């Protein structure tokens, strides 16, 4: 695999996750192979977010080796891939818990107490925003807006949306994950 360029710490692809999980590597290669990738880098860049979503769905996060794999297949520089990943809060470069709990911090949710909900989650789980519990079960994060303002405040657990959340409902949400 060629090296596209570096903007991250350590040797490029040094985490080697892409090679440690050959079935997921193959699935990602097949997904990208099904796209009309050509020599036009601008056109290929149009498929980047779609490929990153698929990669994160398969691997759970986007370490250097996965980023390099996507960059090489789309004929992009690694820095272009990393730039997109670091811009969008949905993408993560570190492993997350089985249950990714995100509190919407958009204006409507924040005004209705999202910060108190986040504090309650941190208290119950014993971890801070951006961390994963020692058992690998829970991660806590904040999102800019999930587009469910009428349900504010909103908490998402993986793809499940909880609306009109009050601090007293936090333990119920955690127990739902059991």
C-alpha positions as CSV (number, residue, x, y, z in Angstrom):
1,X,0.0,0.0,0.0
2,X,1.5,3.4,-1.0
3,X,1.8,6.1,1.6
4,X,-0.3,9.2,0.7
5,X,1.3,11.7,3.1
6,X,1.3,12.3,6.8
7,X,-0.5,14.7,9.1
8,X,-0.9,12.4,12.1
9,X,1.5,11.2,14.8
10,X,3.5,8.0,14.4
11,X,4.2,5.9,11.3
12,X,1.4,6.1,8.8
13,X,-1.0,3.2,9.3
14,X,1.0,2.1,12.4
15,X,-2.2,1.0,14.2
16,X,-2.7,-1.7,11.5
17,X,-6.4,-2.2,12.3
18,X,-7.2,-2.5,8.6
19,X,-5.0,-5.6,8.3
20,X,-6.0,-7.1,11.6
21,X,-9.6,-7.4,10.4
22,X,-9.4,-8.8,6.9
23,X,-13.2,-9.4,6.6
24,X,-13.9,-5.8,7.3
25,X,-11.1,-4.7,5.0
26,X,-12.6,-6.7,2.2
27,X,-16.1,-5.3,2.9
28,X,-14.8,-1.8,2.7
29,X,-12.8,-2.5,-0.4
30,X,-15.9,-4.0,-2.1
31,X,-18.0,-1.0,-1.0
32,X,-15.4,1.5,-2.5
33,X,-15.0,-0.7,-5.5
34,X,-18.7,-0.4,-6.2
35,X,-18.3,3.4,-6.6
36,X,-17.4,5.0,-9.9
37,X,-13.9,6.0,-8.8
38,X,-11.7,7.4,-11.5
39,X,-8.6,9.6,-12.0
40,X,-10.5,12.8,-11.2
41,X,-9.6,13.5,-7.6
42,X,-12.3,16.2,-7.3
43,X,-14.9,13.7,-8.3
44,X,-13.5,11.1,-6.0
45,X,-13.5,13.6,-3.1
46,X,-17.3,13.6,-3.5
47,X,-17.4,10.0,-2.3
48,X,-15.2,10.6,0.8
49,X,-17.9,11.2,3.4
50,X,-19.9,8.2,2.2
51,X,-16.8,6.0,2.4
52,X,-15.9,7.3,5.9
53,X,-19.4,6.5,7.1
54,X,-19.1,2.9,5.8
55,X,-15.6,2.6,7.3
56,X,-16.7,3.8,10.7
57,X,-19.8,1.5,10.5
58,X,-17.5,-1.5,9.9
59,X,-14.6,-0.7,12.2
60,X,-16.3,1.5,14.8
61,X,-13.8,4.3,14.4
62,X,-11.3,5.7,11.9
63,X,-7.7,5.1,13.0
64,X,-4.7,6.0,10.7
65,X,-4.6,2.7,8.8
66,X,-8.3,2.9,7.9
67,X,-7.9,6.6,6.8
68,X,-4.9,5.6,4.6
69,X,-6.9,2.8,3.1
70,X,-9.7,5.1,2.1
71,X,-7.3,7.8,0.9
72,X,-5.4,5.3,-1.3
73,X,-8.6,3.9,-2.8
74,X,-10.0,7.4,-3.6
75,X,-6.6,8.6,-4.8
76,X,-6.6,11.4,-2.2
77,X,-4.0,12.6,0.2
78,X,-4.3,11.4,3.8
79,X,-4.4,15.0,4.9
80,X,-7.7,15.5,2.9
81,X,-9.2,12.5,4.6
82,X,-8.1,13.6,8.1
83,X,-9.3,17.1,7.4
84,X,-12.9,15.8,6.9
85,X,-12.7,13.5,9.9
86,X,-11.5,16.2,12.2
87,X,-14.1,18.7,10.9
88,X,-17.2,16.5,11.4
89,X,-18.0,15.6,15.0
90,X,-19.7,12.4,13.9
91,X,-16.4,10.8,13.0
92,X,-14.0,9.5,15.6
93,X,-10.4,8.4,15.5
94,X,-10.5,6.6,18.8
95,X,-12.4,3.4,19.8
96,X,-15.8,4.1,21.3
97,X,-18.0,2.1,23.7
98,X,-20.6,-0.4,22.7
99,X,-23.2,2.3,23.6
100,X,-22.2,5.7,22.2
101,X,-24.3,8.2,24.2
102,X,-24.4,11.7,22.7
103,X,-26.1,14.7,24.1
104,X,-27.3,17.3,21.6
105,X,-25.7,20.6,22.5
106,X,-27.5,22.6,19.8
107,X,-29.2,25.8,20.8
108,X,-32.7,24.4,21.5
109,X,-31.3,21.5,23.5
110,X,-28.8,23.6,25.4
111,X,-31.5,26.2,26.4
112,X,-33.6,23.3,27.7
113,X,-30.9,21.8,29.9
114,X,-28.6,19.6,27.8
115,X,-25.7,20.6,29.9
116,X,-27.4,19.3,33.1
117,X,-28.1,16.0,31.3
118,X,-24.5,15.7,30.2
119,X,-23.3,16.3,33.8
120,X,-25.8,13.6,35.1
121,X,-24.5,11.1,32.5
122,X,-20.9,11.8,33.5
123,X,-21.8,11.4,37.2
124,X,-23.6,8.1,36.7
125,X,-21.0,6.6,34.4
126,X,-17.9,8.0,36.0
127,X,-16.4,9.2,32.7
128,X,-16.0,12.6,31.1
129,X,-17.1,13.7,27.7
130,X,-15.0,12.1,25.0
131,X,-14.1,9.1,27.2
132,X,-15.0,5.4,27.2
133,X,-15.7,3.4,30.3
134,X,-13.1,0.9,31.4
135,X,-15.3,-2.0,30.4
136,X,-15.7,-0.6,26.9
137,X,-19.5,-0.4,27.3
138,X,-20.2,3.4,27.3
139,X,-18.8,6.5,25.6
140,X,-20.1,10.0,26.2
141,X,-20.0,12.8,23.7
142,X,-21.8,15.9,22.6
143,X,-23.2,16.7,19.2
144,X,-23.8,20.1,17.6
145,X,-27.4,19.4,16.5
146,X,-29.3,16.3,15.6
147,X,-32.2,18.1,13.9
148,X,-34.8,17.1,16.5
149,X,-35.3,20.5,18.0
150,X,-38.9,19.9,18.8
151,X,-37.9,17.1,21.1
152,X,-35.2,19.1,22.9
153,X,-33.3,18.2,24.9
154,X,-32.2,15.1,22.9
155,X,-29.9,12.2,23.8
156,X,-28.8,9.7,21.2
157,X,-27.7,6.2,22.1
158,X,-26.1,4.8,19.0
159,X,-28.9,5.4,16.5
160,X,-31.8,5.6,19.0
161,X,-33.1,9.0,19.8
162,X,-34.5,10.0,23.3
163,X,-36.5,13.2,23.3
164,X,-37.6,15.6,26.1
165,X,-34.9,14.2,28.4
166,X,-34.8,15.4,31.9
167,X,-31.9,14.7,34.3
168,X,-34.2,12.2,36.1
169,X,-34.4,10.1,32.9
170,X,-30.7,9.6,32.6
171,X,-30.5,6.5,34.7
172,X,-33.4,5.0,32.6
173,X,-31.5,5.6,29.5
174,X,-28.4,3.9,30.9
175,X,-30.5,1.0,32.1
176,X,-32.0,0.7,28.6
177,X,-28.5,-0.2,27.4
178,X,-28.2,-3.3,29.7
